Amino acid sequence: MTRISTNNQLFVKTFRQTVAVFVGILLLLISLTWLQGPRIRSAIIDAGRVTVLPNQRLSLHANESIGAPATKQVTVTPAVRFVASSGGNTVVLQFNEPLHFATRYRVAIHAGKHVIDYSFTTKPAVVYYAVNTGENSEIHARTLPAGKDKVVFAGGAVDDFAVLGNNLVLNLKYKNDTNLLTMFDMVTEQPAQIALPASGSIEHLRIAPDRQSFGFLFTASEALSPVNRNLMLYRLSGNQLTSVTGFDNKPVETLDWRYAADSNTILDQQMDSNVLLLSPKHPPVPLGQFSSIFGLSYDSTNIVLGQLMTGIVSMNIQTSRRTMLPQPSRTGEYLVVADPLRTRKGYLLHTQTIDDRGSSQQLIVERNGKQQKIYSINNLDAYITHVDMSVNDQMAAVSKNDTPDNTPNTDVIDTYTGKKVVTLPGNIVRWQQ
């Protein structure tokens, strides 16, 4: 009996020691976890969509509650405008502007004594360009900086196109100088033709910032048509094509036009050079006569307009106050174009210099009052025909014609470094919207 009792005592002692060691290890792990603080268990973000659309979200899920950090307790590097909110174990960052392509971002959340880190990398830029192949065209997609080309459309001759998510909005050449309007799904490779009011031509195709609609100028080919260059909007929800109207609900004859950041307000320059601010909720607002329109500021508070013989002005929408954009200080250099940036205060400036040495053209980016020259042509046999900026202001597609053979080509430029990323054939180059 005594021997069995001794064995029991030994078992109990060993068991207690084992339990004590286990509990000790468990307490140590708990202590280490507590000292280490909250950690990110999972994250949700669309690394491609966040580069082309504002107000996209990063959702971070931690292993424990991290309180309710205010926006000022969260930092994002490189710097970007955002708003932070939280609930329980989740923190959500909503970015006010599209992020840069192919960039690693670091998020630091200051929760009490702990700093929670998370990093993610955005997808690289994809640029689309049209190549004419006789009577037909191909549209290529190229991933920058050195990705391979992919043919995403092959078909009728392209007058113009725009990229709307996974769709191409195609303005195709048709008989007798008319156009066909087609939506082409790049995933299913299925086209869908959009019925126009009549046979006619299309110009100035533009995509709304919210990607819910696009617009264009339409001129019917019939001689009895009451309106030329009628501004029309196509809304994806309901597949509705409508004519934009001005005073007395009559269609407006438009020389040029732009969307505002809210995608509902429109800046419309009429054929007589009068400029209207059009909104579905308010009567048209006349702004006066201007020789050209360049667009609205990123926050839609100012409009940039050209005045014949005097220069380019920025007009405040609320007060109508006009501020003249300064001409370059260099003798013989003139400001030709001032396109507002889409993500912050600033412009893409196109200047031209004419002096005894000849002619040259420059592109200058102005951000928050600081200017940087990113591109120049010092050649009498070349000229810039069009500049298309990516929606995050990081890239510019500079289309130009090189003479004597007048061959069009496009240089893609990084607007922060001024580095040429690639040269593409043709001059119909577009960014995804």
C-alpha positions in Angstrom: 0.0 0.0 0.0 2.8 2.4 0.9 4.5 1.8 -2.5 1.3 2.7 -4.4 0.9 5.8 -2.2 4.4 6.9 -3.0 3.8 6.5 -6.8 0.6 8.6 -6.5 2.4 11.3 -4.7 5.1 11.3 -7.4 2.5 11.5 -10.1 0.7 14.3 -8.4 4.0 16.2 -7.9 5.0 15.7 -11.6 1.5 16.8 -12.8 1.6 19.9 -10.7 5.1 20.8 -12.0 3.9 20.3 -15.6 0.8 22.4 -15.1 2.9 25.1 -13.4 5.4 25.2 -16.3 2.5 25.3 -18.8 0.8 28.1 -16.9 4.0 29.9 -16.7 4.6 29.7 -20.4 1.0 30.8 -21.1 1.4 33.8 -18.8 4.7 34.6 -20.5 3.1 34.5 -24.0 0.1 36.6 -22.8 2.5 39.1 -21.3 4.6 39.3 -24.4 1.4 39.7 -26.5 0.2 42.5 -24.2 3.6 44.2 -24.3 3.7 43.9 -28.1 0.3 45.5 -28.4 -2.3 45.1 -31.2 -1.3 43.7 -34.5 -2.9 43.7 -38.0 -4.4 40.3 -38.8 -5.8 41.2 -42.2 -6.3 44.1 -44.6 -8.6 44.8 -47.5 -7.7 47.2 -50.3 -8.0 47.2 -54.1 -4.4 48.2 -55.1 -5.4 49.0 -58.7 -8.7 50.9 -58.1 -7.1 53.1 -55.5 -4.8 54.6 -58.1 -7.6 55.8 -60.4 -10.5 56.7 -58.1 -10.8 59.0 -55.1 -12.5 58.0 -51.8 -11.2 54.4 -51.9 -10.8 52.6 -48.6 -8.2 50.6 -46.7 -9.7 48.4 -44.0 -7.3 47.1 -41.3 -8.5 44.4 -38.9 -6.4 43.9 -35.7 -6.2 41.1 -33.2 -7.8 43.2 -30.4 -9.6 46.5 -29.9 -7.4 49.5 -30.7 -9.8 52.2 -29.4 -10.8 55.0 -31.6 -7.8 56.8 -33.1 -8.5 60.2 -34.6 -7.2 61.0 -38.1 -4.3 63.0 -36.5 -3.2 59.8 -34.8 -2.7 58.0 -38.1 0.1 58.8 -40.6 0.5 57.7 -44.2 3.8 57.8 -46.0 4.2 59.1 -48.7 1.7 61.8 -47.6 -1.8 61.7 -48.9 -5.1 63.3 -47.8 -7.3 60.8 -45.9 -9.9 60.4 -43.2 -9.7 57.7 -40.5 -12.6 56.0 -38.7 -12.7 53.0 -36.4 -14.9 50.6 -34.5 -13.8 47.7 -32.3 -10.9 45.9 -33.9 -11.2 47.7 -37.3 -9.7 50.9 -38.6 -10.8 52.3 -42.0 -8.8 54.9 -44.0 -10.6 56.7 -46.8 -8.2 58.3 -49.3 -9.5 61.6 -50.6 -7.4 61.3 -53.8 -6.1 58.6 -56.1 -2.7 57.2 -54.9 0.5 57.0 -56.9 1.2 54.0 -59.2 3.7 51.3 -58.1 4.3 53.0 -54.8 4.8 51.4 -51.3 2.7 53.1 -48.7 3.2 52.8 -44.9 0.4 53.3 -42.5 1.2 54.0 -38.8 -1.6 54.0 -36.2 -0.7 55.4 -32.8 -2.8 53.5 -30.3 -1.8 54.5 -26.8 1.7 53.3 -26.1 1.8 51.2 -29.3 2.3 51.9 -33.0 0.6 49.6 -35.4 2.3 49.4 -38.8 1.0 48.2 -42.1 2.4 48.6 -45.6 0.9 48.0 -49.1 2.1 48.5 -52.7 -0.2 50.0 -55.4 -0.3 48.5 -58.9 1.7 50.0 -61.8 0.2 52.3 -64.4 -1.5 51.0 -67.5 -1.6 53.3 -70.5 -3.8 52.6 -73.6 -3.0 53.7 -77.1 -4.5 53.3 -80.6 -2.5 52.1 -83.6 -4.0 52.5 -87.1 -3.6 49.4 -89.3 -5.0 50.6 -92.6 -8.7 50.9 -92.5 -8.9 49.3 -89.0 -7.3 50.1 -85.6 -5.9 48.3 -82.7 -5.9 49.5 -79.1 -3.0 48.3 -77.0 -2.6 48.3 -73.2 0.9 48.6 -71.8 1.9 48.2 -68.2 4.6 50.8 -67.2 7.4 51.1 -67.1 8.5 48.1 -69.2 5.6 45.8 -69.4 4.6 44.0 -72.6 1.9 45.2 -74.9 -1.5 43.5 -74.9 -4.0 44.1 -77.8 -7.3 44.8 -76.1 -9.3 45.8 -79.2 -9.0 45.1 -82.9 -11.6 46.4 -85.3 -12.9 49.5 -87.0 -10.9 52.7 -87.4 -10.8 54.7 -84.1 -11.3 58.4 -84.1 -11.1 58.6 -80.3 -11.6 56.4 -77.3 -11.7 56.5 -73.5 -11.1 53.8 -70.8 -14.0 53.4 -68.3 -13.0 50.6 -65.9 -13.0 47.4 -67.9 -14.7 49.0 -70.9 -13.5 51.0 -73.8 -15.8 53.8 -75.0 -15.1 53.8 -78.8 -15.7 56.6 -81.2 -15.4 54.7 -84.5 -15.2 56.1 -88.0 -18.1 55.3 -90.2 -19.2 56.2 -93.7 -19.6 59.8 -95.0 -17.6 61.3 -92.1 -20.0 60.0 -89.5 -19.2 58.1 -86.3 -20.5 55.0 -84.4 -20.4 55.0 -80.6 -19.6 51.6 -79.0 -19.0 50.2 -75.5 -16.5 47.4 -75.7 -16.0 45.0 -72.7 -12.3 44.1 -72.5 -13.0 41.1 -70.4 -15.7 39.4 -72.4 -14.6 41.1 -75.7 -18.2 41.9 -76.5 -19.3 45.2 -78.1 -22.5 47.1 -77.4 -23.4 49.8 -79.8 -25.1 53.0 -78.3 -27.9 54.4 -80.4 -27.3 58.0 -81.4 -30.2 60.4 -82.1 -29.4 60.3 -85.8 -26.5 59.7 -88.2 -23.8 62.2 -87.3 -20.3 62.9 -85.9 -18.8 62.9 -82.4 -16.2 65.1 -80.8 -14.7 65.9 -77.3 -15.4 62.5 -75.7 -14.9 62.8 -71.9 -15.4 60.5 -68.8 -17.0 61.8 -65.6 -14.8 61.6 -62.5 -17.2 59.2 -60.7 -17.1 56.9 -63.8 -21.0 56.8 -63.9 -21.4 58.7 -67.1 -19.6 60.1 -70.1 -20.3 62.9 -72.6 -19.5 64.1 -76.1 -20.5 66.7 -78.7 -22.8 65.4 -81.3 -23.6 67.0 -84.7 -26.3 65.4 -86.9 -25.4 65.0 -90.6 -28.8 66.1 -91.8 -28.8 69.6 -93.1 -32.1 70.3 -91.3 -30.8 69.5 -87.8 -31.7 72.3 -85.4 -28.5 71.9 -83.3 -24.9 71.4 -84.1 -22.3 70.3 -81.6 -25.0 69.4 -79.0 -23.5 68.3 -75.7 -24.9 64.8 -74.8 -24.5 62.7 -71.7 -24.7 58.9 -71.4 -25.5 57.5 -68.0 -24.5 53.9 -67.3 -27.4 53.4 -64.9 -30.3 52.9 -67.1 -28.3 53.3 -70.3 -29.7 56.8 -70.8 -28.5 59.2 -73.5 -29.7 62.8 -72.8 -29.2 66.2 -74.4 -27.8 68.9 -72.1 -29.9 72.1 -72.1 -29.3 75.7 -71.2 -31.7 78.6 -70.9 -35.3 77.8 -71.7 -34.4 74.1 -71.6 -33.1 74.4 -75.1 -30.1 72.3 -76.3 -26.8 74.2 -76.2 -24.4 74.5 -79.1 -21.0 73.8 -77.5 -17.5 74.7 -78.6 -15.8 73.0 -75.6 -16.7 71.5 -72.2 -15.5 70.0 -69.0 -16.8 68.0 -66.1 -16.5 69.3 -62.5 -15.2 67.1 -59.7 -18.8 66.3 -58.6 -19.5 64.8 -62.0 -22.8 66.6 -62.2 -21.7 70.2 -62.8 -20.5 71.1 -66.3 -18.5 73.9 -67.6 -19.8 74.7 -71.1 -18.3 77.1 -73.7 -20.9 78.0 -76.3 -20.2 78.7 -79.9 -20.4 82.5 -79.3 -17.7 82.1 -76.6 -20.1 82.6 -73.7 -19.3 80.3 -70.9 -22.0 78.7 -68.7 -21.9 76.7 -65.5 -24.6 74.0 -65.9 -26.1 71.9 -63.1 -29.2 69.7 -63.0 -30.3 71.3 -59.7 -29.8 75.0 -60.6 -30.5 77.4 -63.5 -27.5 78.0 -65.8 -25.0 80.5 -64.5 -23.4 82.8 -67.2 -19.8 83.5 -66.5 -19.0 85.8 -69.5 -17.1 85.5 -72.8 -13.8 83.7 -72.9 -11.5 82.6 -75.7 -10.9 79.2 -74.1 -11.7 77.0 -71.1 -9.1 74.8 -69.3 -11.2 73.3 -66.5 -12.0 73.5 -62.8 -9.8 73.1 -59.8 -9.7 69.8 -57.9 -12.1 71.1 -55.3 -14.3 72.9 -58.0 -13.9 76.3 -56.3 -12.1 78.0 -59.2 -12.4 77.9 -63.0 -9.4 78.4 -65.3 -10.3 80.4 -68.4 -8.5 82.1 -71.3 -9.0 85.7 -72.1 -8.2 86.9 -75.6 -5.1 89.2 -75.7 -4.8 89.4 -71.9 -3.9 85.9 -70.7 -5.3 83.2 -68.5 -7.3 83.8 -65.3 -8.6 81.7 -62.4 -12.1 82.7 -61.4 -13.6 81.9 -58.0 -17.1 80.5 -58.6 -18.7 82.0 -55.5 -17.2 85.5 -55.6 -16.5 85.8 -59.4 -13.1 87.3 -58.4 -10.5 86.8 -61.2 -6.8 86.3 -60.6 -4.5 86.5 -63.5 -2.0 83.7 -63.8 1.5 85.3 -64.1 3.3 85.1 -67.4 6.8 83.5 -67.4 9.6 85.9 -66.4 11.8 84.8 -69.3 11.8 87.3 -72.2 9.9 85.9 -75.2 8.2 83.1 -73.2 4.4 83.0 -73.2 1.8 81.0 -71.2 -0.3 79.0 -73.7 -2.3 76.4 -71.6 -2.9 76.0 -67.9 -4.7 72.8 -67.1 -5.7 72.5 -63.4 -4.4 69.4 -61.5 -7.0 66.9 -60.3 -5.7 66.1 -56.9 -4.4 69.3 -55.4 -3.9 73.0 -56.0 -1.8 73.6 -59.1 -1.5 73.5 -62.8 0.1 71.8 -65.8 1.5 74.8 -67.7 2.3 74.8 -71.4 4.6 77.6 -72.4 6.1 78.7 -75.7 9.3 80.7 -76.3 10.0 82.7 -79.4 13.3 84.5 -79.6 16.3 85.1 -82.0 17.4 81.4 -81.4 14.1 80.0 -82.7 11.1 78.5 -81.0 10.8 76.0 -78.1 8.0 74.6 -75.9 8.0 73.6 -72.3 5.7 71.8 -69.9 5.8 73.0 -66.3 4.1 71.5 -63.3 3.1 73.9 -60.5 2.2 72.3 -57.2 1.3 74.5 -54.2 3.2 77.5 -55.7 6.4 75.6 -56.7 7.2 75.1 -60.3 9.1 72.3 -62.0 9.9 72.0 -65.7 9.3 68.4 -66.8 9.4 68.5 -70.6 10.7 70.6 -73.4 11.0 70.6 -77.2 13.8 72.7 -78.6 13.0 71.9 -82.2 11.3 73.9 -84.9 10.3 70.7 -86.6 8.1 69.4 -83.7 5.2 70.7 -81.7 2.9 69.5 -78.9 -0.6 68.7 -80.0 -2.2 67.3 -76.8 -1.4 66.4 -73.2 -3.4 63.9 -71.3 -2.8 63.6 -67.5 -3.5 60.5 -65.5 -6.2 60.9 -62.9 -3.6 60.9 -60.0 -1.5 63.6 -61.7 1.5 61.3 -61.7 1.9 60.7 -65.4 1.5 62.9 -68.5 1.1 61.6 -72.1 2.5 64.3 -74.3 1.4 63.8 -77.9 3.4 65.6 -80.6 4.0 65.7 -84.3 7.5 65.5 -85.6 8.1 67.0 -89.1 9.1 66.9 -91.9 7.1 63.7 -92.2 4.6 64.9 -89.6 4.7 61.5 -87.7 2.7 61.5 -84.5 4.1 60.0 -81.3 3.6 60.3 -77.6 6.1 60.6 -74.8 4.9 59.4 -71.3 6.5 61.6 -68.6 6.6 61.2 -64.8 5.4 64.6 -63.7 7.3 64.4 -60.4 10.7 63.5 -61.8 10.5 64.7 -65.3 11.8 61.3 -66.5 10.5 60.0 -69.8 9.0 56.6 -69.1 8.3 55.4 -72.7 7.6 56.7 -76.2 4.5 55.3 -77.9 3.4 55.4 -81.6 0.4 57.6 -82.5 -1.3 60.5 -80.7 -4.4 58.8 -79.3 -3.2 57.8 -75.8 -5.5 57.5 -72.8 -5.3 56.6 -69.1 -7.8 54.5 -67.3 -10.5 56.5 -65.6 
